[in-house]
Each structure stands twice: as C-alpha cells, then as structure tokens.
Amino acid sequence: MHPDIHLALHEARAAELRTEAGVRPAARNRHALRTRLGWTLVEVGLRLATRPVTAAAVH
C-alpha cells in the first residue's frame, strides 16, 4: 500500500474515533488526569505511612 494512502486512511479513522468518543481538548484532559493521578498517589502514600505495624512486619 502506498504510504500516502495509508496515512490518509489512518487520519480518517482517527477522526471517526475522535467523533465517536466526543474527545475534549487534549490539554484539559491531560491536566485533569495528572491532577487525579497526583492525588491518588498522595492518598496511597498517606495510607502506607500510617499503616499499623504488624507482628509479621517486625520479624
């Protein structure tokens, strides 16, 4: 298949998928994901830091 045809088909399919998904602008989406991931990591860190020490962990 000619590279130009392959690229055109890829771009057309990508546009169809974006339309079906109702994609928001990438910058806002990336920022929201980064914020959510950051807070999740903070929560996990706090849970690990405040975990009670068990007898199995001491030995």
C-alpha positions as CSV (number, residue, x, y, z in Angstrom):
1,M,0.0,0.0,0.0
2,H,1.3,3.4,-0.9
3,P,2.4,5.4,2.3
4,D,0.2,8.4,1.4
5,I,-2.9,6.2,1.1
6,H,-2.1,4.5,4.4
7,L,-1.7,7.9,6.2
8,A,-4.9,9.2,4.7
9,L,-6.8,6.1,5.9
10,H,-5.2,6.4,9.3
11,E,-6.2,10.1,9.6
12,A,-9.8,9.3,8.5
13,R,-10.2,6.5,11.0
14,A,-8.7,8.6,13.8
15,A,-11.1,11.4,13.0
16,E,-14.0,8.9,13.2
17,L,-12.9,7.6,16.5
18,R,-12.5,11.1,18.0
19,T,-16.0,12.0,16.8
20,E,-17.5,8.8,18.4
21,A,-15.7,9.4,21.6
22,G,-16.5,13.0,21.9
23,V,-12.9,13.9,22.8
24,R,-12.3,17.0,24.8
25,P,-9.2,19.1,24.1
26,A,-6.1,17.2,25.0
27,A,-4.6,19.8,27.3
28,R,-7.6,19.9,29.6
29,N,-7.9,16.1,29.6
30,R,-4.2,15.7,30.3
31,H,-4.4,18.2,33.2
32,A,-7.4,16.5,34.8
33,L,-5.7,13.1,34.5
34,R,-2.5,14.4,36.0
35,T,-4.3,16.0,38.9
36,R,-6.3,12.9,39.7
37,L,-3.2,10.7,39.5
38,G,-1.3,13.0,41.8
39,W,-4.0,13.0,44.5
40,T,-4.3,9.2,44.2
41,L,-0.5,8.9,44.8
42,V,-0.8,11.2,47.8
43,E,-3.6,9.1,49.2
44,V,-1.6,5.9,48.7
45,G,1.5,7.4,50.3
46,L,-0.5,8.5,53.3
47,R,-2.1,5.1,53.7
48,L,1.4,3.5,53.6
49,A,2.8,6.0,56.1
50,T,0.0,5.4,58.6
51,R,-0.3,1.7,58.3
52,P,-0.2,-0.1,61.7
53,V,2.9,-2.2,62.2
54,T,2.0,-5.9,62.4
55,A,4.0,-8.7,64.1
56,A,4.9,-10.2,60.8
57,A,6.4,-7.0,59.6
58,V,8.6,-6.6,62.7
59,H,10.3,-10.1,62.3
